[in-house]
Amino acid sequence: MSTTPGATGLAKAMMPVPDPHPDVFDIQWPLRVADVDREGRLKFDAATRHIQDIGTDQLREMGYEDTHPLWIVRRTMIDMIEPVVFKDMLRLRRWCSGTSNRWCEMRVRIEGRKGGLIESEAFWININRETQGPARISDDFIEGLRRTTDENRLRWKPYLRAGSREDAEHIRDYPVRVSDIDIFDHMNNSVYWSVVEDYLYSQPELMSAPVRVTIEHDLPVALGDKLEIIRHVHPAGSTDKFGEELSDRTVTTLTYAVGNETKAVAAIFPL
């Protein structure tokens, strides 16, 4: 990996797993056929579903499923270090890497018994059921989360900006299906990663080495929205706008837009 310790933004180095540690949630389940692509690789959208599912499982295990049931992801960063392949058994470990009063960053490491490694970090906001706004996390819950991190003043800072239609390399429609909509009446987080999979299919060289993909969410996508994917490719030498650590590589961005509203932005680059 060429992420730099101490770097911030898209080039940040993720917190290493504090193993062994009693507050790292550790679980295993098999890699299923619906999780993999035609070559048997665990897909980004499937990995994102696993990241969501282990979060629910840990919440239940910690005893906060009823008091803190609603969480919205603001950003997810995934490093595909080495593909995990079909018929393997997944080991997932989840722990907190940063907290504040109303949100936290949670790390998930996904490994295959036979090899393969995916690292991820997601910025989760605790949501009040009535107001649908950010809600304070209970003191006892935060105390448990902080056992794996020293970062207790976590702040939100966006890493990405939307790309414009005027200078886009490519724009395409992405029909929103009924099956894409989840219990919150929004397009599920994992569907955004299906868009990434579509792009990576046309860029096989990107998957021949470790790759980092980051998606930041601004507004939800609803059924009936005319969603467009606006693509920009920023060649090496022009990418210091993402941080000087990335000036030596190409960064591709995908802007998820409905009319003039930016719904999300993704960034893709080799590690």
Disulfide bonds with the S-S distance in Angstrom:
none
